[in-house]
Amino acid sequence: MSSILKRAADQEQKYKLYFRVSLIFSLLILIAAFKFSPANVKVKILPVSDPDIIIVEPEIKTKQESEPPRPPVPPEPIISFSEDFEEIEFEETSLLQNEDVSLPPQLKDDRRIIIEEEEKIYIAVETNPQIIGGLEALTSKLYYSEIAKRTGIEGKVVVTIIVDKEGNVVDAQIVKSLHSDLDQIALKAVRELKFHPGIQNGKPVKVQVSIPIQFKLK
């Protein structure tokens, strides 16, 4: 019985010894861990002050850009036929009379070559030629070219025409020019006209007439 108690007492002493040794060993490990751990590092964030860095902020437009002005609308053209008959000169052209022309000397007979009377062109007649359809027949054929309209050309074109016995325009010439486009438009318009022929001594005759045409923008 005493031996059992003795062994129990020995085991209790050994337990106490092992516990103390274990506790000391644990403390040593803990002290070593704190001693050899890296020091705390404090990080401080400084504001950026590099002068080479330029921050460009977008410009905020507070005012709406105005639309570019629209080009002005070209005015509508006005084309009129001038009835200023003071510009029409009436002078009678000379009439070529019949002439007898002798045969060449090598011809020995009495045959004659007769030059027929050329058709006379009148400038002044008893009844002037009249446009069939009136002035509308002329103005309906007149217009402004785009170039002349854009450049704002205005003025008068005077066309001299010859109206034959049937009332047809057989010739037309520009006697007062304004612009190449408008000149051609005026010529084309008068050439397409049909007239009541001029009358002299009760008969239709060939007549020369000057027609002034006014080109004007509104």
Summary of the structure (lengths in Angstrom):
residues: 218
radius of gyration: 60.1
end to end distance: 146.6
largest distance: 202.4
contacts: 433
relative contact order: 0.16
helix: 28%
strand: 25%
